[in-house]
């Protein structure tokens, strides 16, 4: 019997947990019910539990033997502000909130691994089970770090996981080195002087200035970022005015920037400010730029990425592990934890019928749970071998 089969014996219970979480989604930093469910499950299995880490975070501590090494396994718990469109028995019961990214599945994977590790204790050292709140752009990882996560629960390495729609169940993919981009949100407020729409000569038109700023900002990636680097600057919102015949006082440009290196992100911020302020000044207007780093670049440590892939290959065979997954322009705030402790982040197949992430029709595939849980567990057994006890 394989490790996947062993964990699969609890598939019915794990599926019930996952669907309960799905039916009761909670937004970032407000995962009170979710956190308590997680804590109670861990305590039921005899695992030491610490509540309220970074607000609603939970850390379970599992020790076996006298090994000095410790590793962290992390899952995210929060949902998204999306109205679910699926007609399933476990459909979200919270209006306007949905697990549309599979964090309910990630939480269940880590719970499945926790139960197995507590029962078998086939390792020598310490495992920190990190259930993180607020991954979806609201600073959950940083909240846990401010709460001295790694001072209180020291780790030699940390590992995370995410489901991947479109990748068959039973397959894994990982990138060595930069794996996901850093992400920033920005707002640019262009201020001018309002006037009657029939008398534009009395205005300093912030809408006109904002349109030129938006166009000029496209030069930042095209002409300031080196061609061999990867970066994105997307304007996703332009808001101004309330009436057809009034030139407003201000206009706001909003969007996101992505890059794989911190220095490239810093360059984008610097040039955005220079371009916005310079172009606006040319129209007699003023521009104030609020540039907020929401996600750091996620960089997989090559050694830990190899160990992660090796553990996956032991479970499903080398043919089902892609060790050269292309980097993704999406972002993940697990990156802030990985800036403090080296580690790796892998994706697990969620099947071809799940839909896309962050979509009201997304549906996590419960068949993926034993694979993610087994990978977490096998990684612990490899990283903290029981043979060191003998």
N, C-alpha and C positions, 0 to 999 in steps of 0.2 A: 504493500500500500504506500503510495507516494504521500509527501507532505501535503500536497493539494487535496488529496483524498481524505487525509486525516482531518484537516480543517473543514473540508466539505461535509463531514458528518454533522456539523452544526449549521449547515446551510439554511435550514428552515428557520432556526432561531435568529441567525444573522440577517436573513431577509426580513423577518418581522421587525427587527430593530431598525434596519435601514428604512423600511416603509413607514414606520412610526415617525422617524426623524423627517422623512419627506413630507408627511402629512402635517407636521408642525414646524415649518421652517421659521427661522429667526434671522433678522438682519445682523450685520457685523457689530460686535461689542454689546449686543443685547441677547446673546444666546443662553439665557438663563435656564430654560427648560432643557435644552440640549446638553449644556454643561452638567446639569444635575443628573440627567440620564446616564451620561458617560461616567461620572463619578460613582454612581450607585452600581453600575455594572462592574467597574474595576474593583470596588470594595467587595462585591459579591464573590469575586474570584480571588480574594485575599491579597489584593495589590494595595500598597500604600498610596494614598491619594492626597493631593494638594489642590485645593480649590482657589478660585479668585486670582489666578496669576495673570496680571495684565488686565484685570477686570473680570472677564468671564472665562479665562483660560483654565485648563485643568492639566496637571502633570501627574502621571502615575509613575511610581518608582518600584522597580522589580529587581531584587538582588539575589544572586546565587553564587555560592562559593566565596573565595577570597581574592578573586581577580581584581587588579587595580584599574582596569580599563572600563570606560563607560561610553555607550553610544546613545544617541537620541533618535527616536522615530517620531515623525511629525505628521499630523493630519489637520486639515482645516475644517471648521464647523459651520461657517455662516452661509446664508442664502442670499438671494438677489431680489431687488425690487421689481419683480416681473409677475404678471398675472398668468397663472398656469392655464394652458389650453388643452392639456391632456385629459381624456375621460378615462381615468383609472380609479380603482377603489381607494388607493392611497393618495389621491389628488390633494394638493395643498388646501388646508382648511383656513389658511390665513389670507385674506384678500390682499392682492397686490404683492405677495411675497412667495417666492418659489425657489426650490433647490434646482436651479437651471445650470449648475456647473458640476454637479456630482459630489459636492462636499459631504453630503449625507453618506455616499458610498465610501469616500476616503475615511471618514470617521469609523464606519463599520469595518473596513479593512483593518484598521489599527486595533479596534476592539477584538476582532477575530484573532489577530496575532497575539494580543495581550493574553487572551484566554489560553491559547495554546502554550505560550511561554510559561505562564503561571502553573499550568498543569504538568508540563514535562520537565521544566527547569533544566533543560539540556544546554546550559551555557555557564560560563564562569566570569562573573563581573556584574555590571549594573546596566540596566536598560531604563532610560527615561522616555516615557510615553507622553509625547507633547501634543495636546489637543488645543489647537490655536484658534482664537476668535478673529473675526474681522479681517479676513484676507482680501476681500474685494475692495481694495483701495481706501480703507478707512484706518489703516495703521495698526492692525492687530499684532503683527510680529514685533513692531517697535514698542508697542505697549508691554508685551511680555519681556522684552529686553530691558526696558526702563524699570521693570519690576525685578531686575537682577536674575533673569532666567538662568543664565549659565554660571553665575556665581553660586546660586542655590542648587543648581542641578548640573554640575560640570560634565561636559561631554568631550570625548576625544574626536568624535566624528558625528555628523547628523545626516539623516536621510529622509527625503520626502517622496511623495508619489502623486500622480494625477491620472485620471482616466483619459483615454483618447478615443472619441468617436471616430469611426472609420477604420480603426486598427482592429483586426479580428481578436476576439477573446482568446486568451492563451498566448498572446504575443506581447513583447515589451520593446521599447525603443529608448535610447539614451544618447546624449551628446557629451563628449569630453571637452572641457573648456567652456567658453561662453555658450550658454544653452538658451537663455531667454533674455530679451532686451530689458534695460532699465526703462522706466516710464515716468513721464512728468505730465501734469496738467497745467494749463496756463490760462489766464484771463488778462486781456489787454483793454484797459478803459481809455478810450480816446475822447477827450473833453474839448468842446469848442464853445460856440455861442449860438443859442437857439434864435429862431426868427420865424416869421410867417413864410410859408412855402411859396407865396407869390412874390416875396421880396428877399431872395437869397443874398443880395448884396449886403444886407445887414447882418449876415450870419458869419460865423466860422464853422463851416459845415463838418461835423464830426463823422457823418456817414460817408461823405466823399473821401475824407482823410482815411477812415477805417478801411474802405475798399482798396485804396492804394497801399495801405500797410499790409493788408492781407495778400495782395499780389506780390509785394516786395519781399515778404517773408519766405516765399518759395525759393528765393535766391540763397537762403541760408544753407540748405542741404545741397543745392545744385552747385554753389560756388564757394562755400566755406568749408564744407566737410570733404575730406580727401576721398577720391573715388573708390579706393579700396576698402573704405569703412562703410558700414551699413547704418543708415539713420533714416528716420521718418519724422516729418513735421506736418501734422494734419490739422487744418482749421475745420472745426466741426460745428461751430455756431457763431452767428453774427446777429446781435440783437440791438435794435435802436428804434426809438420813437413809438408813439401811440396813436398818431393821427395822420390823415392824408395830407393835411395842409400846414403841418408844423415841422420845421427843421428842429430836431431835438438838441438838447444840451450835450449829450454824450452818446457814444456807441461802444458796445463791448464785443470783442473778438475772443473766442474761446477755442481750445483744442488740446491736442496731446502731442508730445514729442517722445520718440523712442530711439535708443542707441544701445550698443553692446558694451561701450566703454564709458567710464565715469568722465574721462577727460573730453570725450566727444559730446556728452550731455552738457558739460560745463561750457563748451564752445557754443553749442546751440543757444543756451541761455544768454550768454554774453552778446552774441550777434543779434538775437531777437530783440534785446533791449536797445541796442544801437540802431537797428533798422527801424523799429517802431517809433522810437523817440525822434529820430532824424526825419523820417518821412512825415510824421505828424507835424513837426515843427515847420516843415516846408509849406504847410497849409495854414500855419498860424495856430495850430491846435497843440494839445499836450497829450502825451501817451504815458500811462503808468502800467508797468508789466508786473504781474504776480505769477511767478514761475515756481511750481511746487513739485519737488521730486517725490513721487508716490511709491515707486518701486526702484530698487537698485538693480543693476544687471545681475542675472543669476549665472554664476560661473561654477561649473562642476569641477571639482578637484580630479585630475586625471587618474590618480591612483584609486580613489574611492569610487569613481565612475566605473573603473575596470572591475573592482570587487563587486559592485552592484550588478553589473552585467554578468559576471561569473556566477553569482548566486542565481540570477534569473535563468541562465543557461542550464544550471543543474536541475532546475524545476521543469523546464519546457523544451530543452534542447537548443543547441546553438543556432539552428536554422530559424528559430522563433524569437531571436533577440537581434535587433538592429543596433549595432554599436556605433553607428555613424549617422544618427538622425540629424538632419539639418537644423541649425539654430532657428528659433521661432521669434517673431516680433512681438508676440504676447508677453505679458509680464506676470511676475509672481513674487509676493512679498516675503516668501521663504528666503529670498535673496539676502534680506537684512540679517537673518540668522546665520546664513552661510558666509557673511562678511566677518562674523565673529568666530565661527567654528567651521573647519573644512568639512565638506561632505559632497553629496550628490543627489540628484533629482531625476526620477525616471517616469516614463509614462507606460500605462498598462492598457491593453486593448479593451475597448468597451463595445466592440461589435460594429456592424455596419448599419444597424437600424435605429440607432439611438438619436439621430438628429444631430444638430450642431450645438455647441456650448452657448450659453447665454441666450437661449431661444425658448419661447413659451411651449414649444413642442418637444424639447429635449427630454429624454427618458433614460435614466441610468440603468444599466444592465446588471441585474443582481448576479448573473453568472460570472461576472468579473471579480466579485468579492473574494472567493477563495484564492484566486491567483495573487491579488495584491497582499492579502493577509499572509499567504505562504511565503511570498518574497520577503516581507518584513521579518518573518520568523527565521527563515533560512539565513538571511543576512546576519542576524544576531548569532546564530549558531556558528557561522563562519568567522565572524569578527571576534567573538568571545568564546573560543572553543573550550568545551568541557574537558578535553584532554589535559588542559593545564592543571586540572585538579588531581590528576592521577600521577 
